[in-house]
């Protein structure tokens, strides 16, 4: 891994382009093993990794405009701490594996490059919706900008959405401008367990309630640690009374449905949220189904013993398991099941003995490959890793 000084970064990228040498953009490098393997230059077992670790400044925080501009290598935990001192935060989930307080969360640039969203998208939308400005280096070293530093900015081609979730395949993100929000003044929640039909009824009631959930996540039986799946509900508001009144209504509705109800104060809620993002696993899967079909996925026999957390209003989330609990053929079954339910399954992490494709071909594969050729004509960046393109040629 090379971690150049900011002043040398552009010239280094230009030199790599002159050499036509493949390389992999990175932040802290904590999740480079996620997704398909990246190929190095001929004769090299590992790709050259170019890190933005020294691009780690908070450039500007316009608290009155609720925007912040940062360099891509700034650790996410550090940014959240600095925003919290001003009473604000990024409404973005900690990445899986971040630890109890986000100590292993990686960099802001890495978060955007992966583009994964969790339960907070229920209220705040996804990662790409928080991004309002972007600076990058193209494969040839050309510096480019998109967006701006204000929330209402729609001028020009929307490179922000193109680069969110690009996994380093189109360019090196160097600077970002993101939307911030006031820190929630009051929070509270419920953990609800019981049969899936009753939980589905309550899910619909929660989504239709006057106070929109801050998060509403499906928890699998394995994550709940019992014989039933669950729903984790979090509410946030400037009014404590509004939260207590809404929670009381949900509690009464849950009890009427025969569900087990556990009330969560703010600290307990944080602890439960941390439980759904930490752990060691051989398999890490990104799941997506139509929200109304999530119960069908949770009830599938192939899902038995799998820890999973899915945003109940969006149908997306993560699942993880040990190799001994989840053989490859069951992952194949789950992928087919997700497709049948109108969704997808991507393999972010798998045991060394497995060889499943990280993702299947997207119907838009020709367009994706055309965009890749435009941004990276020499195919230098993240060679072998292009979202929506199964370059391994092996489908699950």
TASUL-V631301 format. One line per field, one symbol per residue. phi: phi as a letter, one per 40 degrees, with the letter a starting at -180 (. if undefined). A space follows every 50 residues. Layout:
phi=???
This chain:
phi=.bbccdcccccccccccccfccabcabcgcbcccgccbcccdgbcbccbb ccdccbbccabccccfbabbcccccccccccccccbgbaccbccccgcgd bgcbcgbcccccccgcbbcccdbbgcdccccbaababcdcgccbbagabb ccabcgcccdccccgcfgcbibcbabbbcbbccdcbbaabbbbicddccc ccdccccccdccccaabcbcdcccgacbcabbbbbbacbccccccccccc cccccccgccbbcbcdccccccccccbbhbacbbbcbabcdcbccccccc dcccgccabbcccbgbibbaaccccbcdcccccccccccccgbabbccaa cdccacccacccdcddcdcccdcccaccfccfdgbbdgbcccgbbc
